């Protein structure tokens, strides 16, 4: 059985976020595109979150971001909508949600009604800033070069994620992060 990564680039406006926090609201994160799957790379997975291996300098997963602190795209993948309509995509029944909650999956309520449940198949949730991701790539290149006895660079798909994050932050107005988790 293989593992895949679910990645989302998100960004927020620094000025608006500071105002939100000052007024008692949570900062809003916008999604940049949709889910990114830069490919199955177990050395990278080990560096990013200790998945499918680990190194002394691997990053520990930071855990799940609260639902209302996620961008729309990542939120829609991380949680299933609770509905009795079995034809609705990315959803489950209340009975399924309650069963999964017994195994630690959080049910999110709105106005006292269960509406969302954490996806039961996702694990090792984390996120990284641009600087952290750049550091992770250096660690990856060190370990991959040793494993393959060659000078290995981070794959173009992963480099494109970092390039997009750097571009988002280039004007100084925005802060970017990459949110990710894994499935089996």
N, C-alpha and C positions, 0 to 999 in steps of 0.2 A: 504494500500500500504506500503510495506516495503522499507527499505534503505539498501544498501550494500556498502562496502568499496572496493576501488581499491587501492592496495598498491604495491609499487615497491622499492626494495632496490637498491641504486645506490652508486657508490664509485668513487673517483678520486685519482690519484697519486699526492701527495703533491708537490713533486719536479717538476714534469712536469707541474702541474697547475701554480706554481709560474713562471716558464719559459714562459708559454703561456701568462699569464697576463703581464709580463715584456715586451713581444713582441707585446702587443696590441691585443691578441686573448683571447677568453673566455676559461675558463677551461673546459676540456672535462670530462663528467661524464659517466661512464660505468654502464650498467645494470647488476645486479646480479640475474640471472634467469629471470623469466617472472612475470606476474601479480600474486600477492598473495591475496587471499581472506580468511583471518583468521577467518571469521565467523561474523554473525550478532550479535553484542553486543552493545545495545543502551547506556548502561552506559559508555562503552569505547568510543563510538562515541561522547557522550556528553563531555567527558574529552578531547579527541583529538582535537575537533573542534566546540563544541557547537551544534552538529547535534543530533536531536531527544532528546534534553534536554540540560541543562547546569548547571554548578556549579560556585560558586564564583571563584574557582581556575581552571576552564576549560581553555584550550588554545584557543586563537583566531586563526582562519585560517590565514595563511600568504599570501594566494593568489597563483595565478598560477605562475609557473616558466616559463620563456620565452622558446619557443620551442627549440631554439638552445642551451639551457643550460640544457636540459633534456637528460637522457639516451634514447637509441633507443626504448626499450620496453615501457616505460612510454609515450614517445612521440607518439608512434603508437596507444596508447589507448586514449590519451587526445585529439588527433586531427583526423579529417576525411579527407581523400584525396579527392580532388575535381576532378571528372571525369564524363564524360557523359556515361561511360560504367556502366550500371545498374547492371551488374553481379559481379562487383568488390567488394570484402569485405572491410569493414571499409572505405567506401567512400560515397559521396553524389554528387548531381549535383551542378553546379554553381548556379542555381536558388534557390536550398535549402540553400546553403551557404549564398547567399545574403539575403534571408529572415531571417535566424538566425542572421546575422550581424546587422539587425535592432533591435535586442533584446540584443545587446552587445557582441555577439560572434565574436571574432577577426578572420579575414581572413588573412592568411599569404601568401605573394607574393614572388616569386622568379623571377628575371629578368622581373618585371612588370606584371607577370601573376599570378592570384590567384591559389594557389596549395593546401593549407590546410585551414581548418576551425576548430575552437574549437568545441569539441563535445557539442551538444545542451543539453544533458541530465545530464551532470556532474556538480557538485557544491561543494562548500566549499573546494576548493583546498588548500593544505598545504604541509609542509614538516617538518621533525624534525631531529636534530642531534641525535647521540647515547645518549648523556647526557639528552637531552630533552625528548626522548622517555622513558628513565629510570625513569625520574621524573614523566612523565604522568602515568606510571604504578603504582607508589606509590600512586598517587592521586586516580587512579581507585580503588586500593585495599581498600583505606580508605572509599570511597563512596559505593562501592559494599558491603563491610562488614556491613555498616549501613543499606543499603537497604534490605539485605537478612538476617540480624541479625545473621551473621555467619562469620567466618574468610575466606574470599574469596581471592583466588590468581588469578592472570592474567592467562588466558587460555594458554595451551601449544603452540598453533599456534602463538599467539602473543609473547610469551617468545622466541620462535625459531627465530623470526625476530630480536629481540634484541640480541640474542646470535650470529646470523650471522653477525650483524653489529659490535659487539665487536670483533669477530674473524678477520674480515676484517681489523680492526684498530690495532690489537694486535702487529703487527711488527713495527708500527710507520710510515710506508711508505704511508699508505692510510688514507683517511677520508671517512666516510660513512654517508649516510642520508637515510631516508625513505620518499618517495614522496607518497602522497595519496589524494584522493577525494572520493566523495560519489555519488550514484545515487539513484533515487526513482523509 
